[in-house]
Amino acid sequence: MKLPERESSSTHQKKRSILNDIKQSLTTFVSHNPPSLPTPAPIQLPLKASQTSIAHTQATFMAFVDAVIPSTLGALDLRLDDYLIWGLDHYISIQGEWGGNKIQLSSATAGVLDAGAKQLVLSGQVLETPNHSIFPEGGPFAALSINNRFEAIHLLENGRVDMESLPSPFQGNIGLVQNILGNIHQMLLLGYYSEWFSLGTTRIAPPENRRIERPFMTWDLVNYPGPAFGYRDLRGFLVKKFSE
């Protein structure tokens, strides 16, 4: 009778390795402590353009306009972001240190809005994933959803950001932050209801040189036929005879 050959050392090691793998898999299967899930990566809001970039400022104010006035009402089509930028840079004058050059408030305000967005992310209150594709040239504020943009503004208005990190002239000045945020909201509504876009190429000209070049877009949205002359003329009385 021929005896079976003894296993070689290499074959024995392979079998032992297989048994250990099976044992490990069974241990994991019956374990009451499931393997820990990988920690999700933190939300990243890279600033794709510098805060002095014209494109970045434009995209930031487009995001602000889109949040305050729904897109269905045509706020972006009316280029109200241009209205806010022009108004901040030409109607509100703040001088630099030692009476130097006038500060471009539109760029600084865009930086303030980005600071609020960054603080919102750091606080862990961002529940909707930021989307950089909506306003590609924008920064953190433009990447937020509409609801989160309002949350970022709320943090700024209540001073719940690092005020010393804000760009000049807002640095350490909560009063100026609140004032400008309130002003751009009012300016936006003024630009919308004043039909500023209808001035066409003359909309940024001096007031005496402006003229209507386009039809009023909001009239079409509300089906307003336009003014009808004569409504204020006396057309008689509702009663035929007065009694005393």
Number of C-alpha atoms within 10 A of each C-alpha: 3 4 5 6 6 7 9 8 8 9 10 11 12 11 11 12 12 11 12 12 12 12 12 11 12 11 11 13 11 9 10 8 8 9 8 6 6 6 6 6 6 9 12 11 19 12 15 13 15 15 21 14 13 14 15 24 25 21 23 29 27 21 22 25 22 20 18 15 16 12 12 10 15 16 23 18 12 18 16 26 24 18 21 24 21 16 19 23 16 13 9 14 13 16 12 13 11 6 8 9 10 14 18 20 22 24 23 20 26 25 25 27 25 27 24 27 29 19 19 25 20 12 9 10 12 20 11 11 12 19 14 18 10 14 19 15 21 29 28 26 33 32 27 28 19 17 12 22 24 18 18 26 22 16 17 24 20 11 17 14 20 13 17 11 12 21 17 17 18 21 15 16 14 16 11 14 23 17 11 17 18 12 13 21 15 13 16 21 15 14 20 21 9 12 19 20 25 17 17 14 13 17 19 16 11 8 9 7 9 14 14 15 13 13 13 17 16 17 12 11 11 9 8 10 8 9 7 7 7 8 8 7 7 7 8 7 7 6 6 6 6 5 3 2
